């Protein structure tokens, strides 16, 4: 249970820029767990290139709530999991006119919506878990409704997706028994934006790798350091958007070739065998065609049975 709780922080936190939920271990058969995460994500500007071209300064504040559920089926190692994002966003007072026109949430007021529901299956190879945690993910997501996808303040891309992922983890015993690592990778196969032929040509898929190095502390505490990234496999770029077709310009928020890198860490406390609490932070260190968001999170995991 302790190793499982230690890696939940990194898994839930990335739901703010984009879900990368992956774990190397699942619970025992016929067990049910719930999670709740909150992330505060402020940003000060839009970046076309890190250290280079910047879109005019624009502050934005986002609050992301992610309830989740995981059910380990009677089949040993097979887990069903689901999560949904609820987002509240507000543009700062220094907002500027969005190109080619303002979005419906760009009025400086706080707006709320649910965005995407994600559900899938995870399978852990149980016979080797005493040596290594290894799991595979197959999942899908879809918008819960027709939420805004255009504007400086847009809560999501509104695109259906399939996810293929894997995660591997273990402690470094006998050399350093309390030190552990987890590496995970997720590929998102997303639908194209079907506004016209030019938008359909732009690939919307992306890859998300993540690496965590952690340590089990006394008194049921766990600490870790994490690096996570997204690499898009196509899309529109800020610096050339004015040369694109009208359809690409209008739908550029859905089409951006977003890339980013975050580094940070998690602190987890095992309150009991069934309850874990934690806090996490991720700092934006590099990105293109995206916001310079920092992420500050609180999360909890509850094992119901």
C-alpha positions, 0 to 999 in steps of 0.5 A: 500500500505504501508504494502505491500511495507514493506514486499517486501524487505524480499521477493526478497532478498532470491532469491540469495540463493534460492527463497522464495518469499511469501507475505500475501497480494496481490493488488486490482483486475486488478492491475499490479506491477513490481519489480527489485532486485540486490543482491551482495553475496560474500563468503569466504569458503565452509562449511561441518559443521558450526564451524566444518569441512571446505572445503579449503578456496575459495572466490567467488563473485556472482551478482544476478538480479531478475526482477519480475511481479505480476498481480492481476486478476479480481478474488478478491484475486488471483494474478499471479506472475513470476520472473527470476534470472540472475546471474554473478559469479566469483571465487577468486584468491585463488580457488582450484581444484574442486573435482573430476574435475574443472567446466567450470566456475572455471577459475577465469573469470566473467561468466553470465547466466539466471538460473530459471524461477518461476511462480505461483498463490497466493491467499489471503483470502480477507474477513479477511484482516482487521484482518489478512493477509493470503495467499497461494502459488502454483508455479513452476520453471524450468531452462531457459536453460542448464546452468552449475550445476557443479564446485566451481562456479555453478549458480544453481541446474538446477532442476524443482520444485513445491512450496507450501507456505503460509504467514501470517501477521498483525500489532500489533494494538491496542497495538502497531499500527506501529509494524507488523510481517510476518511469511511465509513458503515454501516447494519445491518439486524438481525433483531427479537427474537422473544420475543413481539409487544412485542419484535418491534415494537422496531427493532434497526437502527443506523447507524455513521458514522466520519471519519478525518483522517490524515497520512503521517509519515517512516520509514513511520509514519502517524498519524490522528485518528478520530471514530466513532458509533452511532445506533440506530433504536429499542429499549428505554431504561433509564429506562422499562424497568420500565414495559415488558412482561415479555418486553421486561424479560427481553430488554432487553440485546438490545433496548437503544436504544444510542447512542455517540460515540468519539474517538481516534487510530491510529499505524501503522508499515509494517514492510515492503511486506507487514506493517503494525503499529499501535496505537489508542485510542478514548475514550468521550465520549457515550452512552445506554443503553450502557457507558462503555467506553474502547478500547485496541488493537493490530493487525497486517495481513499481505499473504500474496500 
